[in-house]
Amino acid sequence: MPFVFGDEAANAGDMVVVQCAVLKGDLPMQVSWAFNGKSLTSGGGVDISHSNKRISSLTIDAVNAHHVGEYTCLAKNKAAKVNHTAVLNVNGNRQKLGLSDPFTYFCCC
């Protein structure tokens, strides 16, 4: 089930893809995503897909400051609930804003 966004912050505009795989547990099983503790669905440049009953992918087409935060994969069946959370940080580009030096948006969660 664990997933990571990497050791370094993503660059603004980059695509980010993470996969949540639930290797154990009885079916039927529901796999879902949350962002900063709130249920997350596809939309706004974010796509959630399910390749099978145990694997779900989260894709962000072009990360930006508003994507910074905690992403949680949640899996549940009749017997249990489990989750894993990872933080996405994003490097910004002040040149796009008319400033001179790069910076990083960090999650303050």
LOSE-994692 format. One record per residue (C-alpha): residue number from 1; x, y, z; residue in one letter; chain. Coordinates in nm, 2 decimals, m for minus. Layout:
% residues N
<rec><kolkol>NUM</kolkol><u>X</u><v>Y</v><w>Z</w><tordo>A</tordo><doro>A</doro></rec>
...
***
This chain:
% residues 109
<rec><kolkol>1</kolkol><u>0.00</u><v>0.00</v><w>0.00</w><tordo>M</tordo><doro>A</doro></rec>
<rec><kolkol>2</kolkol><u>0.28</u><v>0.26</v><w>0.07</w><tordo>P</tordo><doro>A</doro></rec>
<rec><kolkol>3</kolkol><u>0.35</u><v>0.51</v><w>m0.20</w><tordo>F</tordo><doro>A</doro></rec>
<rec><kolkol>4</kolkol><u>0.58</u><v>0.81</v><w>m0.22</w><tordo>V</tordo><doro>A</doro></rec>
<rec><kolkol>5</kolkol><u>0.61</u><v>1.13</v><w>m0.42</w><tordo>F</tordo><doro>A</doro></rec>
<rec><kolkol>6</kolkol><u>0.99</u><v>1.10</v><w>m0.42</w><tordo>G</tordo><doro>A</doro></rec>
<rec><kolkol>7</kolkol><u>1.27</u><v>1.24</v><w>m0.21</w><tordo>D</tordo><doro>A</doro></rec>
<rec><kolkol>8</kolkol><u>1.26</u><v>1.58</v><w>m0.37</w><tordo>E</tordo><doro>A</doro></rec>
<rec><kolkol>9</kolkol><u>0.98</u><v>1.83</v><w>m0.44</w><tordo>A</tordo><doro>A</doro></rec>
<rec><kolkol>10</kolkol><u>0.81</u><v>1.81</v><w>m0.78</w><tordo>A</tordo><doro>A</doro></rec>
<rec><kolkol>11</kolkol><u>0.87</u><v>2.10</v><w>m1.01</w><tordo>N</tordo><doro>A</doro></rec>
<rec><kolkol>12</kolkol><u>0.57</u><v>2.32</v><w>m1.09</w><tordo>A</tordo><doro>A</doro></rec>
<rec><kolkol>13</kolkol><u>0.41</u><v>2.20</v><w>m1.42</w><tordo>G</tordo><doro>A</doro></rec>
<rec><kolkol>14</kolkol><u>0.54</u><v>1.84</v><w>m1.39</w><tordo>D</tordo><doro>A</doro></rec>
<rec><kolkol>15</kolkol><u>0.31</u><v>1.54</v><w>m1.40</w><tordo>M</tordo><doro>A</doro></rec>
<rec><kolkol>16</kolkol><u>0.30</u><v>1.33</v><w>m1.08</w><tordo>V</tordo><doro>A</doro></rec>
<rec><kolkol>17</kolkol><u>0.17</u><v>0.98</v><w>m1.07</w><tordo>V</tordo><doro>A</doro></rec>
<rec><kolkol>18</kolkol><u>0.15</u><v>0.75</v><w>m0.76</w><tordo>V</tordo><doro>A</doro></rec>
<rec><kolkol>19</kolkol><u>0.00</u><v>0.41</v><w>m0.73</w><tordo>Q</tordo><doro>A</doro></rec>
<rec><kolkol>20</kolkol><u>m0.17</u><v>0.25</v><w>m0.43</w><tordo>C</tordo><doro>A</doro></rec>
<rec><kolkol>21</kolkol><u>m0.17</u><v>m0.13</v><w>m0.43</w><tordo>A</tordo><doro>A</doro></rec>
<rec><kolkol>22</kolkol><u>m0.34</u><v>m0.33</v><w>m0.16</w><tordo>V</tordo><doro>A</doro></rec>
<rec><kolkol>23</kolkol><u>m0.17</u><v>m0.66</v><w>m0.16</w><tordo>L</tordo><doro>A</doro></rec>
<rec><kolkol>24</kolkol><u>m0.36</u><v>m0.84</v><w>0.12</w><tordo>K</tordo><doro>A</doro></rec>
<rec><kolkol>25</kolkol><u>m0.72</u><v>m0.85</v><w>0.23</w><tordo>G</tordo><doro>A</doro></rec>
<rec><kolkol>26</kolkol><u>m1.05</u><v>m1.00</v><w>0.13</w><tordo>D</tordo><doro>A</doro></rec>
<rec><kolkol>27</kolkol><u>m1.26</u><v>m0.88</v><w>m0.15</w><tordo>L</tordo><doro>A</doro></rec>
<rec><kolkol>28</kolkol><u>m1.48</u><v>m0.69</v><w>m0.20</w><tordo>P</tordo><doro>A</doro></rec>
<rec><kolkol>29</kolkol><u>m1.26</u><v>m0.40</v><w>m0.12</w><tordo>M</tordo><doro>A</doro></rec>
<rec><kolkol>30</kolkol><u>m1.29</u><v>m0.02</v><w>m0.17</w><tordo>Q</tordo><doro>A</doro></rec>
<rec><kolkol>31</kolkol><u>m0.98</u><v>0.19</v><w>m0.25</w><tordo>V</tordo><doro>A</doro></rec>
<rec><kolkol>32</kolkol><u>m1.02</u><v>0.57</v><w>m0.24</w><tordo>S</tordo><doro>A</doro></rec>
<rec><kolkol>33</kolkol><u>m0.81</u><v>0.88</v><w>m0.20</w><tordo>W</tordo><doro>A</doro></rec>
<rec><kolkol>34</kolkol><u>m0.81</u><v>1.19</v><w>0.03</w><tordo>A</tordo><doro>A</doro></rec>
<rec><kolkol>35</kolkol><u>m0.63</u><v>1.52</v><w>0.01</w><tordo>F</tordo><doro>A</doro></rec>
<rec><kolkol>36</kolkol><u>m0.56</u><v>1.70</v><w>0.34</w><tordo>N</tordo><doro>A</doro></rec>
<rec><kolkol>37</kolkol><u>m0.82</u><v>1.48</v><w>0.51</w><tordo>G</tordo><doro>A</doro></rec>
<rec><kolkol>38</kolkol><u>m1.10</u><v>1.54</v><w>0.26</w><tordo>K</tordo><doro>A</doro></rec>
<rec><kolkol>39</kolkol><u>m1.23</u><v>1.29</v><w>0.00</w><tordo>S</tordo><doro>A</doro></rec>
<rec><kolkol>40</kolkol><u>m1.07</u><v>1.33</v><w>m0.34</w><tordo>L</tordo><doro>A</doro></rec>
<rec><kolkol>41</kolkol><u>m1.23</u><v>1.26</v><w>m0.67</w><tordo>T</tordo><doro>A</doro></rec>
<rec><kolkol>42</kolkol><u>m1.12</u><v>1.32</v><w>m1.03</w><tordo>S</tordo><doro>A</doro></rec>
<rec><kolkol>43</kolkol><u>m1.13</u><v>1.68</v><w>m1.16</w><tordo>G</tordo><doro>A</doro></rec>
<rec><kolkol>44</kolkol><u>m0.92</u><v>2.00</v><w>m1.17</w><tordo>G</tordo><doro>A</doro></rec>
<rec><kolkol>45</kolkol><u>m0.62</u><v>1.83</v><w>m1.33</w><tordo>G</tordo><doro>A</doro></rec>
<rec><kolkol>46</kolkol><u>m0.64</u><v>1.53</v><w>m1.09</w><tordo>V</tordo><doro>A</doro></rec>
<rec><kolkol>47</kolkol><u>m0.73</u><v>1.19</v><w>m1.22</w><tordo>D</tordo><doro>A</doro></rec>
<rec><kolkol>48</kolkol><u>m0.81</u><v>0.89</v><w>m1.01</w><tordo>I</tordo><doro>A</doro></rec>
<rec><kolkol>49</kolkol><u>m0.82</u><v>0.55</v><w>m1.19</w><tordo>S</tordo><doro>A</doro></rec>
<rec><kolkol>50</kolkol><u>m0.86</u><v>0.19</v><w>m1.08</w><tordo>H</tordo><doro>A</doro></rec>
<rec><kolkol>51</kolkol><u>m0.67</u><v>m0.07</v><w>m1.28</w><tordo>S</tordo><doro>A</doro></rec>
<rec><kolkol>52</kolkol><u>m0.83</u><v>m0.35</v><w>m1.08</w><tordo>N</tordo><doro>A</doro></rec>
<rec><kolkol>53</kolkol><u>m1.00</u><v>m0.42</v><w>m0.75</w><tordo>K</tordo><doro>A</doro></rec>
<rec><kolkol>54</kolkol><u>m0.67</u><v>m0.37</v><w>m0.55</w><tordo>R</tordo><doro>A</doro></rec>
<rec><kolkol>55</kolkol><u>m0.48</u><v>m0.10</v><w>m0.74</w><tordo>I</tordo><doro>A</doro></rec>
<rec><kolkol>56</kolkol><u>m0.57</u><v>0.27</v><w>m0.77</w><tordo>S</tordo><doro>A</doro></rec>
<rec><kolkol>57</kolkol><u>m0.36</u><v>0.54</v><w>m0.94</w><tordo>S</tordo><doro>A</doro></rec>
<rec><kolkol>58</kolkol><u>m0.36</u><v>0.92</v><w>m0.87</w><tordo>L</tordo><doro>A</doro></rec>
<rec><kolkol>59</kolkol><u>m0.23</u><v>1.14</v><w>m1.15</w><tordo>T</tordo><doro>A</doro></rec>
<rec><kolkol>60</kolkol><u>m0.19</u><v>1.51</v><w>m1.14</w><tordo>I</tordo><doro>A</doro></rec>
<rec><kolkol>61</kolkol><u>m0.13</u><v>1.65</v><w>m1.49</w><tordo>D</tordo><doro>A</doro></rec>
<rec><kolkol>62</kolkol><u>0.06</u><v>1.96</v><w>m1.39</w><tordo>A</tordo><doro>A</doro></rec>
<rec><kolkol>63</kolkol><u>0.14</u><v>2.01</v><w>m1.02</w><tordo>V</tordo><doro>A</doro></rec>
<rec><kolkol>64</kolkol><u>0.12</u><v>2.36</v><w>m0.88</w><tordo>N</tordo><doro>A</doro></rec>
<rec><kolkol>65</kolkol><u>0.10</u><v>2.52</v><w>m0.53</w><tordo>A</tordo><doro>A</doro></rec>
<rec><kolkol>66</kolkol><u>m0.26</u><v>2.42</v><w>m0.47</w><tordo>H</tordo><doro>A</doro></rec>
<rec><kolkol>67</kolkol><u>m0.16</u><v>2.05</v><w>m0.50</w><tordo>H</tordo><doro>A</doro></rec>
<rec><kolkol>68</kolkol><u>0.08</u><v>2.08</v><w>m0.21</w><tordo>V</tordo><doro>A</doro></rec>
<rec><kolkol>69</kolkol><u>m0.04</u><v>1.87</v><w>0.09</w><tordo>G</tordo><doro>A</doro></rec>
<rec><kolkol>70</kolkol><u>m0.11</u><v>1.53</v><w>0.23</w><tordo>E</tordo><doro>A</doro></rec>
<rec><kolkol>71</kolkol><u>m0.25</u><v>1.26</v><w>0.00</w><tordo>Y</tordo><doro>A</doro></rec>
<rec><kolkol>72</kolkol><u>m0.39</u><v>0.95</v><w>0.16</w><tordo>T</tordo><doro>A</doro></rec>
<rec><kolkol>73</kolkol><u>m0.49</u><v>0.62</v><w>0.00</w><tordo>C</tordo><doro>A</doro></rec>
<rec><kolkol>74</kolkol><u>m0.76</u><v>0.44</v><w>0.20</w><tordo>L</tordo><doro>A</doro></rec>
<rec><kolkol>75</kolkol><u>m0.86</u><v>0.08</v><w>0.16</w><tordo>A</tordo><doro>A</doro></rec>
<rec><kolkol>76</kolkol><u>m1.15</u><v>m0.09</v><w>0.34</w><tordo>K</tordo><doro>A</doro></rec>
<rec><kolkol>77</kolkol><u>m1.34</u><v>m0.41</v><w>0.34</w><tordo>N</tordo><doro>A</doro></rec>
<rec><kolkol>78</kolkol><u>m1.58</u><v>m0.56</v><w>0.59</w><tordo>K</tordo><doro>A</doro></rec>
<rec><kolkol>79</kolkol><u>m1.30</u><v>m0.67</v><w>0.82</w><tordo>A</tordo><doro>A</doro></rec>
<rec><kolkol>80</kolkol><u>m1.07</u><v>m0.36</v><w>0.83</w><tordo>A</tordo><doro>A</doro></rec>
<rec><kolkol>81</kolkol><u>m0.97</u><v>m0.01</v><w>0.72</w><tordo>K</tordo><doro>A</doro></rec>
<rec><kolkol>82</kolkol><u>m0.61</u><v>0.08</v><w>0.64</w><tordo>V</tordo><doro>A</doro></rec>
<rec><kolkol>83</kolkol><u>m0.45</u><v>0.39</v><w>0.50</w><tordo>N</tordo><doro>A</doro></rec>
<rec><kolkol>84</kolkol><u>m0.12</u><v>0.54</v><w>0.40</w><tordo>H</tordo><doro>A</doro></rec>
<rec><kolkol>85</kolkol><u>m0.03</u><v>0.91</v><w>0.37</w><tordo>T</tordo><doro>A</doro></rec>
<rec><kolkol>86</kolkol><u>0.25</u><v>1.09</v><w>0.18</w><tordo>A</tordo><doro>A</doro></rec>
<rec><kolkol>87</kolkol><u>0.32</u><v>1.46</v><w>0.14</w><tordo>V</tordo><doro>A</doro></rec>
<rec><kolkol>88</kolkol><u>0.36</u><v>1.63</v><w>m0.20</w><tordo>L</tordo><doro>A</doro></rec>
<rec><kolkol>89</kolkol><u>0.58</u><v>1.94</v><w>m0.21</w><tordo>N</tordo><doro>A</doro></rec>
<rec><kolkol>90</kolkol><u>0.62</u><v>2.15</v><w>m0.52</w><tordo>V</tordo><doro>A</doro></rec>
<rec><kolkol>91</kolkol><u>0.91</u><v>2.37</v><w>m0.64</w><tordo>N</tordo><doro>A</doro></rec>
<rec><kolkol>92</kolkol><u>0.78</u><v>2.70</v><w>m0.78</w><tordo>G</tordo><doro>A</doro></rec>
<rec><kolkol>93</kolkol><u>0.93</u><v>2.92</v><w>m1.04</w><tordo>N</tordo><doro>A</doro></rec>
<rec><kolkol>94</kolkol><u>0.92</u><v>3.29</v><w>m0.95</w><tordo>R</tordo><doro>A</doro></rec>
<rec><kolkol>95</kolkol><u>1.04</u><v>3.38</v><w>m1.30</w><tordo>Q</tordo><doro>A</doro></rec>
<rec><kolkol>96</kolkol><u>0.69</u><v>3.29</v><w>m1.42</w><tordo>K</tordo><doro>A</doro></rec>
<rec><kolkol>97</kolkol><u>0.56</u><v>3.55</v><w>m1.17</w><tordo>L</tordo><doro>A</doro></rec>
<rec><kolkol>98</kolkol><u>0.82</u><v>3.81</v><w>m1.27</w><tordo>G</tordo><doro>A</doro></rec>
<rec><kolkol>99</kolkol><u>1.06</u><v>3.74</v><w>m0.98</w><tordo>L</tordo><doro>A</doro></rec>
<rec><kolkol>100</kolkol><u>1.41</u><v>3.62</v><w>m1.00</w><tordo>S</tordo><doro>A</doro></rec>
<rec><kolkol>101</kolkol><u>1.47</u><v>3.32</v><w>m0.77</w><tordo>D</tordo><doro>A</doro></rec>
<rec><kolkol>102</kolkol><u>1.31</u><v>2.97</v><w>m0.75</w><tordo>P</tordo><doro>A</doro></rec>
<rec><kolkol>103</kolkol><u>1.13</u><v>2.86</v><w>m0.43</w><tordo>F</tordo><doro>A</doro></rec>
<rec><kolkol>104</kolkol><u>0.95</u><v>2.56</v><w>m0.29</w><tordo>T</tordo><doro>A</doro></rec>
<rec><kolkol>105</kolkol><u>0.60</u><v>2.53</v><w>m0.16</w><tordo>Y</tordo><doro>A</doro></rec>
<rec><kolkol>106</kolkol><u>0.60</u><v>2.30</v><w>0.14</w><tordo>F</tordo><doro>A</doro></rec>
<rec><kolkol>107</kolkol><u>0.31</u><v>2.14</v><w>0.30</w><tordo>C</tordo><doro>A</doro></rec>
<rec><kolkol>108</kolkol><u>0.24</u><v>2.29</v><w>0.64</w><tordo>C</tordo><doro>A</doro></rec>
<rec><kolkol>109</kolkol><u>0.01</u><v>2.00</v><w>0.75</w><tordo>C</tordo><doro>A</doro></rec>
***
